[in-house]
């Protein structure tokens, strides 16, 4: 259930459940599942369409934003 008084806990539970779902259908849920490494992040960002920003999301993301997201995924 959602905890409106603690949105961070709700988000973390949602992430946990999404990872469990991905695992249940054999889909990778983080970099290590497909052999990715932290050193791969710049190439992954380049493959998104550019180093400056990406417009293929709900909001424009800059290089640093994308890097941080991938860094979290890389553990």
Backbone as CSV, one residue per row, in Angstrom:
resi,resn,N_x,N_y,N_z,CA_x,CA_y,CA_z,C_x,C_y,C_z
1,UNK,0.815,-1.197,0.000,0.000,0.000,0.000,0.861,1.266,0.000
2,UNK,0.322,2.322,-0.548,1.039,3.589,-0.569,1.018,4.235,0.803
3,UNK,2.145,4.782,1.190,2.253,5.519,2.442,2.417,6.990,2.079
4,UNK,1.325,7.726,2.076,1.365,9.129,1.668,2.178,9.987,2.616
5,UNK,2.382,9.519,3.839,3.201,10.256,4.791,4.687,9.997,4.577
6,UNK,5.003,8.941,3.814,6.403,8.596,3.570,6.569,8.192,2.096
7,UNK,6.557,9.178,1.190,6.638,8.853,-0.240,7.932,8.152,-0.632
8,UNK,9.024,8.403,0.087,10.287,7.731,-0.234,10.172,6.220,0.016
9,UNK,9.550,5.846,1.116,9.356,4.424,1.411,8.457,3.785,0.359
10,UNK,7.427,4.509,-0.072,6.531,4.002,-1.106,7.293,3.793,-2.408
11,UNK,8.132,4.762,-2.777,8.925,4.645,-4.010,9.885,3.465,-3.935
12,UNK,10.553,3.302,-2.801,11.500,2.189,-2.653,10.793,0.839,-2.732
13,UNK,9.611,0.741,-2.160,8.837,-0.502,-2.244,8.426,-0.767,-3.687
14,UNK,8.049,0.281,-4.408,7.695,0.133,-5.815,8.869,-0.337,-6.648
15,UNK,10.047,0.208,-6.400,11.262,-0.211,-7.109,11.566,-1.665,-6.810
16,UNK,11.462,-2.042,-5.544,11.720,-3.429,-5.143,10.778,-4.382,-5.874
17,UNK,9.502,-4.038,-5.913,8.519,-4.905,-6.565,8.718,-4.959,-8.076
18,UNK,9.124,-3.847,-8.679,9.391,-3.844,-10.118,10.585,-4.735,-10.434
19,UNK,11.646,-4.659,-9.620,12.799,-5.541,-9.812,12.397,-7.010,-9.669
20,UNK,11.572,-7.306,-8.669,11.102,-8.683,-8.487,10.326,-9.151,-9.712
21,UNK,9.501,-8.267,-10.280,8.748,-8.622,-11.474,9.686,-8.882,-12.641
22,UNK,10.643,-7.974,-12.864,11.607,-8.167,-13.948,12.315,-9.512,-13.802
23,UNK,12.753,-9.819,-12.588,13.435,-11.089,-12.337,12.507,-12.270,-12.640
24,UNK,11.243,-12.152,-12.267,10.296,-13.259,-12.472,10.064,-13.569,-13.949
25,UNK,10.262,-12.584,-14.830,10.076,-12.827,-16.263,11.411,-12.956,-17.000
26,UNK,12.501,-13.054,-16.227,13.815,-13.263,-16.817,14.428,-12.017,-17.439
27,UNK,13.947,-10.854,-17.055,14.455,-9.597,-17.606,15.520,-9.024,-16.671
28,UNK,16.598,-8.449,-17.212,17.615,-7.855,-16.339,17.038,-6.678,-15.557
29,UNK,17.498,-6.521,-14.323,17.010,-5.406,-13.511,18.113,-4.447,-13.099
30,UNK,19.357,-4.800,-13.396,20.454,-3.867,-13.168,21.622,-4.226,-14.089
31,UNK,22.654,-3.412,-14.065,23.789,-3.578,-14.979,24.429,-4.957,-14.878
32,UNK,24.588,-5.458,-13.680,25.306,-6.730,-13.516,24.572,-7.891,-14.174
33,UNK,23.256,-7.781,-14.337,22.479,-8.850,-14.955,22.816,-9.051,-16.436
34,UNK,23.349,-8.021,-17.070,23.725,-8.176,-18.473,25.196,-7.856,-18.728
35,UNK,26.002,-7.874,-17.668,27.446,-7.704,-17.810,27.902,-6.265,-17.942
36,UNK,27.027,-5.312,-17.664,27.403,-3.901,-17.754,28.290,-3.480,-16.593
37,UNK,29.099,-2.460,-16.845,30.005,-1.922,-15.825,29.869,-0.401,-15.774
38,UNK,30.288,0.170,-14.671,30.231,1.621,-14.504,30.989,2.338,-15.623
39,UNK,32.042,1.726,-16.108,32.844,2.337,-17.168,32.058,2.456,-18.478
40,UNK,30.971,1.715,-18.609,30.147,1.737,-19.823,29.201,2.939,-19.888
41,UNK,29.036,3.654,-18.788,28.035,4.721,-18.713,28.190,5.775,-19.810
42,UNK,29.379,6.325,-20.062,29.480,7.345,-21.122,29.013,6.842,-22.490
43,UNK,29.316,5.592,-22.817,28.882,5.031,-24.102,27.362,4.880,-24.126
44,UNK,26.778,4.445,-23.018,25.325,4.309,-22.945,24.641,5.664,-23.148
45,UNK,25.204,6.696,-22.546,24.635,8.032,-22.697,24.755,8.502,-24.147
46,UNK,25.882,8.251,-24.763,26.057,8.600,-26.178,24.994,7.907,-27.028
47,UNK,24.683,6.661,-26.711,23.692,5.897,-27.471,22.273,6.438,-27.299
48,UNK,22.064,7.264,-26.281,20.757,7.891,-26.095,20.543,9.041,-27.075
49,UNK,21.603,9.466,-27.722,21.437,10.512,-28.724,22.252,11.756,-28.485
50,UNK,23.111,11.752,-27.510,23.943,12.924,-27.334,24.462,13.078,-25.944
51,UNK,25.489,13.876,-25.851,26.147,14.082,-24.580,25.555,15.258,-23.812
52,UNK,24.920,16.184,-24.510,24.450,17.398,-23.855,23.133,17.202,-23.105
53,UNK,22.156,16.599,-23.763,20.861,16.367,-23.114,20.062,15.342,-23.907
54,UNK,19.033,14.833,-23.258,18.159,13.847,-23.897,16.733,14.363,-23.781
55,UNK,16.009,14.339,-24.888,14.642,14.838,-24.893,13.622,13.716,-25.002
56,UNK,14.052,12.474,-24.830,13.167,11.317,-24.981,12.633,10.851,-23.633
57,UNK,12.245,11.762,-22.800,11.769,11.401,-21.474,10.645,12.363,-21.084
58,UNK,10.110,12.182,-19.902,9.055,13.067,-19.439,9.541,14.502,-19.296
59,UNK,10.828,14.647,-19.048,11.442,15.972,-19.002,12.845,15.856,-19.558
60,UNK,13.376,16.971,-20.019,14.736,16.950,-20.545,15.707,16.588,-19.433
61,UNK,16.637,15.708,-19.748,17.651,15.305,-18.784,19.015,15.701,-19.314
62,UNK,19.820,16.305,-18.472,21.181,16.641,-18.846,22.099,15.449,-18.638
63,UNK,23.308,15.571,-19.144,24.303,14.503,-19.037,24.469,14.071,-17.580
64,UNK,24.610,15.030,-16.680,24.827,14.693,-15.261,23.638,13.942,-14.672
65,UNK,22.418,14.332,-15.060,21.217,13.635,-14.581,21.242,12.169,-15.018
66,UNK,21.515,11.975,-16.315,21.531,10.625,-16.873,22.647,9.806,-16.232
67,UNK,23.794,10.418,-16.060,24.934,9.709,-15.466,24.561,9.207,-14.069
68,UNK,23.914,10.071,-13.270,23.533,9.687,-11.905,22.551,8.506,-11.916
69,UNK,21.591,8.524,-12.851,20.631,7.426,-12.956,21.358,6.117,-13.277
70,UNK,22.251,6.178,-14.268,23.009,4.963,-14.633,23.949,4.539,-13.510
71,UNK,24.501,5.494,-12.800,25.396,5.173,-11.691,24.646,4.392,-10.604
72,UNK,23.412,4.785,-10.344,22.583,4.057,-9.377,22.318,2.636,-9.882
73,UNK,22.008,2.521,-11.171,21.745,1.197,-11.748,22.979,0.306,-11.717
74,UNK,24.153,0.926,-11.814,25.398,0.166,-11.814,25.791,-0.268,-10.404
75,UNK,25.147,0.323,-9.408,25.453,-0.062,-8.034,26.647,0.617,-7.575
